[in-house]
Amino acid sequence: MRVLFLQTNPLIMHFQFTEEHLMIQQAARDFAHAELLSGVIQRDEHQKFPADAVRKMGELGFMGMMVSTEFGGSGMDTVSYVLAMEEISKIDASASVAMSVNNSLVCWGLEEYGSPEQKEKYLKPLAAGTIIGAFCLSEPEAGSDATSQQTSAIDMGDHYLLNGTKNWITNGNSASVYLVIAQTDAAKGHRGINVLIVEKGMPGFMVGKKEDKMGIRGSDTHSLMFTDVKVPKENLIGEDGFGFKFAMKTLSGGRIGIAAQALGIASGALELAAKYATQRKSFGKTIGEHQGVAFKLADMATKVEAARLLVLKSAWLKDQDLPYDKESAMAKLYASEVAMEVTTEAVQIHGGYGFVKEYHVERLMRDAKITQIYEGTSEIQRIIISRAVLNEAAGI
């Protein structure tokens, strides 16, 4: 199924998955249908975090897919990860965003930049899925403008004193480990930002109420408050002032995960719409036989496949240790817009049935919207892409 850039020679493209890729894809599909489909409507309605399913995802290796086996991960490539993300997201985007944050942001950031001691203490249980993590960047006054951090981490000699508020934090209440971006030296601007590992239960750390969201309602989204939290010096990731660079590089890879989530939402909606079009009859024939519906499905399928190519290319570039910042931004921008378009059309094809929760597509439509917002809005992606295009044109 589908497309993959597997070559080591950049002049040759083999549009074919490996056997391992296909096995991972099938395993994720089977898990989503067996463990997530039942109860997904109720979890959405009651904003219930799929804790049991996330635990099982950890047991199956889905929570630390790209982490080296040395640290308890599955040792898989980014392509495997996006294949699994798409299948999980077709059924339950609330579960897949927990998976995405733990894989793309928390585990990847720790493995790439953490100290050996940090990897031993935190990465191993995170990769094994025995605990999950959260990535804490956004603030009430610092969303897209990530340099305007108000959360402070004052250097007290043997520890940092952490104060401030983070909001829109995925896995906010369910996490055990939090990577917190904070300002240590405001005079240095973004070069005075650090990233600290904060453990749940540290004195002064409080989790706020769960957000009542339009979509991904089962995901665990909270505000976090820090009041004079003492964070040991050994919990600093990287050198002093590395926090902003850490956040930007980590988010660049995170966008691949969210692009895969958006792709899954879109492809899930397409599958439901196509199936419905073969069953629902009007004017003496199935609605799929009416050109108006058939052409909608054709456009939807074309856009989903184009999004898939962008997602897979960005994943492949990352696996080859090639630059992928522009491509991951393109993948997230396009896949999220396709998710919004395709889910809207899926509701339209279902007609009145699409407007009720029993038929799933209305939930997918609500879930799609957040993919245009979190881990960099569509506007931010356009800034990243346009800068890269202009730099390339200028030979920079």
RAGI-V847438 format. One line per field, one symbol per residue. phi: phi as a letter, one per 30 degrees, with the letter a starting at -180 (. if undefined). psi: psi as a letter, one per 30 degrees, with the letter a starting at -180 (. if undefined). burial: 1 if it has 9 or more other C-alpha atoms within 8 Angstrom, else 0. Layout:
BEGIN
phi: ???
psi: ???
burial: ???
END
This chain:
BEGIN
phi: .ibaccdcddcbccdaddddedddedddddddddccddjddddddchcddedddddddddjdcbdcdedeciddicdddeddddeddddecbddddddddddddcdddddddbddedddddcdeddddidbbcbcccdbecbcddddcdcdcbddcjcacccbkbcbiddiecddcbbccdbdcbddciddccbbbcccdjdejcbcddddccdbhdddccbdbcbbhddceedcdciddideddedddddddeddddddddedddddddddddddddcdcahiadddddeedededdddddddddddddddddddedddhcebedddddddedddddedddddddddddidddccdeciddddddddedddcdhjdeddddddddddddddddid
psi: kakkjflfjffkkjiklleeeeeeeeeeeeeeeefeekfeeeeeeghkkieeeeeeeeefgffhefkkfeggafglleeeeeeeeeeefeejfeefeeeeeedeeeeeeeeeflleeeeeeeeeeeefgflllljjeklegiceiffhkfkkjkjgdflkjkkakklhjkgefflfkkjkklkejffgbffgklkkjkkkfkkfkkkalkkjleahfflijllkkkjhkjkkefgkkalkgfeeeeeeeeeeeefeeeeeeeeeeeeeeeeeeeeeffekkkhglkfffkeeeeeeeeeeeeeeeeeeeeeeeeeeeefghlkgeeeeeeeeeeeeeeeeeeeeeeeeefbeffflffgefeeeeeeeefffelhjleeeeeeeeeeeeeeeefg.
burial: 001111000000001110001101100110111001100110110011110011101110111111110011111111111111111111111111111111111111111011100111011111111111111111100110010011111110001111111111111100111111111111001111111111010101101000000011111111111110111100111101111101100111111111111111111111011101110010000111000011011001101100111111111111100001111111111111111101111110110011111001111111111111100111011101100100100000
END
